[in-house]
């Protein structure tokens, strides 16, 4: 068993190196003195009605909205020095700006730091500014923005810190899938491809070369990689069959042709295409959870962002 185990370890090591090369993993470096980062953590639907519905949502100021949405943003000091408002350039203070197709209804912020004093200042219908004393190393601000209009509105976290190599512009990062998302897509893709191609090949080799009795008795001559390929493929195949059976019984509860959520989800091969583009190209794919647009793609492909200039921060 030593040789098969050694071969398996070598194979796994080679795959890890390949994945690291594909997704561009880098060695961890010491954090700089000033590194204020920002990103969108999550977003969701609070309440919404289609425009043709005779219902509207009314805020505390009496303004009507067809939909109310919320997004949570993170501003995190990953450097080693405290960042105060005076550290920002005069023409590029810390602020959040929504695109013209959205309107801010309310905004709040929280932080785990008891020493950090801050206040959210809403200026206009699309802008938020911050008044704070200083964000210390590892401290963060979690901002919840309630807004109306386009649920996928473009949001910009603007600001430029002196002596920091990059701006707070998070859009290039948010338009690209992260390492965790790429690895999870790659792992699921590997399991699916193994089920389609690896399972019948490994089953044929086991059947004609060793026999099923030898596999059940865990014969040492059968390579462990062959057994794992077959076992994982069978498990995933059983899960797929169970899912189809459950969908069949779920359809029987409704009239023929009645639309269910699963009818609007991407087809199998389209899902494979999405996973390939996420793993190899870092493209994000998001689907609507709205009752009125279930599973509709709501996130575009990878956006090629231009480098932010001082003129952009001054807008």
N, C-alpha and C positions, 0 to 999 in steps of 0.2 A: 504493500500500500504506500510505501514511501515515494516511489516514482510518480504515481498519479497525483498524490497530494502536492508534491513539489511542482508538478506541471500546472496544477490548478492555481497555486500561489503565484507562479510566474505569469499565468494568464491574467489573474485579477490585477496584479501589479502593472502589467502592460496596459490594461484597460483604464486604470486610474490615471496613468501618465498620459494616455490618449485624450481622456476627458479633460484633464488639466490643460493640455495644449489647446484643445478646441475652445474652451470657455475662457482661456487667458488667466488662469490662476497665477497670482504673484506672491512672492514671499512677503510676509508681514513686516512693515517698516515701522520705525518709531514715529509716533504722532507728532506733527508740527506744533509750534506754539499757538498758532491761530488757525482753527479749522471749524468753522460754523457750517453745518450741513442742514439740508432740508429735503423733505420728500412727502408725498401723499401716502398716508398709511392705509386708509380705506375710505370707501364712500358707499352710500346706500340711499334707499327710498324711504322717506317718512310717510308721505301720503301723496296721491296723485289721481287726477281724473282726466280723461281725454277731453280735448277742447270742445267736442260736440256734446258733451254731457251737460245737463242743466244744473251742475253742481260746481261750486268753487270753494277754495280754501281762503279764509279771511284771517290776516294777521292782526296783532294788537293795535296797529295803526289804521285798521279798516281797509287795507289794500287787498285786492283779490288776486289769488294765484291758482293756476290749474295744477301745479305740482310743487311739493316742498321736498328738498333733498338735503342730505348732510354729508360732509366730508371731514375727515380728521387728518390734520397735517402735523408733522413733527419738525421742530427746529432744535437741533442738538449740537452742543459744543463738544466736539471730539478732540479739541486741542488741549494744551496744558496751561493756558492762561485765560483769565476771566475776560469776557468781551462785554464792553459797555457801549451805550449809544454814541459816545464820542469816538469810538473806534471805527464807526462807519463813515464813509466819505460823505461830504456835504450833499452831493447830488444823488446819492444812492443809499437812503436810509432803509431800515428793515420794514418791509410792507408786503401785503398780499393783494394782488389785483386779479379780479375775474374778468373774463372776456365779455364783450358787449351783449352776448345773448344770454346773460345770467344777471341776477340781482341778489345781493346779500340781504338776508332778512335779519339775521342775528349772528353773533360770534362770541365765543367764550374761550378762555385759555386756562389750563391747569399745569402745575409743575410739582415735581417731587421735592424740590428744594424749598425749605422753610425760610431761608435767608433771601430768596429772590422775590423782589417786589415788582409787580408788573400790572399793566392795564391795557385793555384792548380798546382802541379808538377807531370807530367807524367814520370814515370820511367819504361821503357820497354813496352811491348805490353799489359800487363795485370795488371799493378800496378799504383796506384795514391797515392801520398803523399800530405800533406798539410803543408804550412808554415803560421802560424797565431800568433798573439800576445796574444790573450786571449779571450775565449768564456765566457761571463758573464752570470749570472743567467737569465734564460728564453731566452737567445739568441740561435740562431740556424744557421746552415749552410744547405742550400738546394743545393744538388749536382746533376747536370744533366750529365749523362754519355751516350755518343753515342758510340755504339759498333757494331761489326759484328760477324758472326758465329752462335752459338746456341742461339736462342731468349730466351730460358729459362735457360741460363747459370747460374751456381751457383756464387753468389757474396758474398764476405766476407768483412765486415767492422771490421777491426782488431784494437786493441789497448787496453792498460791496464793503468788505472789511479790509482795512488797511493792513498791509503786509501779509494778506492771504492770497495765495496763488490763483484761486478761482472764486467766482461769484456764487451766490446762493441759488442760481438758476438750476432747478431740479428737473427740468423738462426732459433733458436728454436721458437722465437716469430712469425717470418714470415711463419713458416710451420704450424701454428695453427690459426684457425679462432678466431677473436677478439670477445669481448662481444657483440658489435653492430651487427656483422654479425650473431652470434648465435641467438640473440634475434629476428632479422628479419626473419631468417629461421624458428624459432619456431613459430612466429606469422603467417607466411604464411602457415606453416604446419597445425597449429590449424584451420585456415579458411578452408583449403582443406578438412581436416578430418570432420569438421563440415558440409561441403557441402555434403560429401558422406554419413555420418552416422547421423549427428545431424538433418539435414533438414527433411528427411523422418520421423524420430522419432517424432520431434516436430510438424510436420504437422499432423501426425496421432493423437497425443494427443489433439491438438487444435480442430481437426475436430470431434473427437468422444466425447470429454469431454465438450468443450465450444461452438463449432460451429464457422463458419467463420464470421457470422454477429457480434458476440461478439468481435472478434478480430478487425474487421473494426471499431467498435464503441469504441475500446480501453477500454474494460470492465476491471474494477479493479481486478476482480477475477483471471485473466490470469497472471501467473508469468511473470515478465519482462524478466527473463533469457530465458524463452521459446520463447517469441516473438523475442528477439534479435537473438537467434539461428536460427530461421526460416528466419528472415529478411536478416541476413548476408549470409545465405546459398543461398537464392533466388538471391541476388545480384551477388554473385560469379558465380552462375550457368548461369545467364544471360550474364555475361562477357565472360564466357567460350563458350557459344553458339555463341555470336557475333564474337569471335575470329575464331571459326571454319567456320562461314559463310564468313568472310573476306578472310580466307585462300582459301575457295572454289572459290570465285570470282577471287582471285589472280591467281589460277591455270588455270582458263579459258583463261587467257591472253597468255598462253604458250602451246606448243604442249604437248600431253599426254606423261608422263614419263620424261619431262624435269626437271632436278634437281633444286630445289629452296633451299634457306637458311634454311627454316623451316624443310626440309626433313632431314637435318643433325643434327638437335638439338636433345637432349636426349629425349627418350620416356617419357610419363607421369609417369609411375611407377618407371623408373630409376631416374627421377627428385625427386620423393618422397624419394627414397633411399638416394640420395645425401643430401637432406634437413635433413633427420633423422641423418645421420652421422655428418653433420655440427653442428646440434643443440646439440646432446647428446655427441658426441665424440670430437667436435672441429676440425673436418677434413675440410681442404680447398679443394674446387673444382673450377678449372678455365678452361675455354674453349677458344680455339683459335678464334681470329677475323680476321685471315689471309684469303684472298680470295682463297688461294690455300689449306687451311686446316680448313675450317669453322667449328666451334663448336667441333673440336677435343679436347679431354681432354689434357691439357698441364701442369697440376700441379698434382704431386703425392699426395698420402695420407699422413697423419701425419707422419713426420719424427722423429724418436726417436734420439735426439741429445745427444752425450756424452758431459761431462763437459769439457770446454776448458782448456787446460793447458798452461804453459809458453812455452813449446816446440812448441805448435801450433802457438803461436804468433811469435816465432822466425823464423818460416819457410818462 
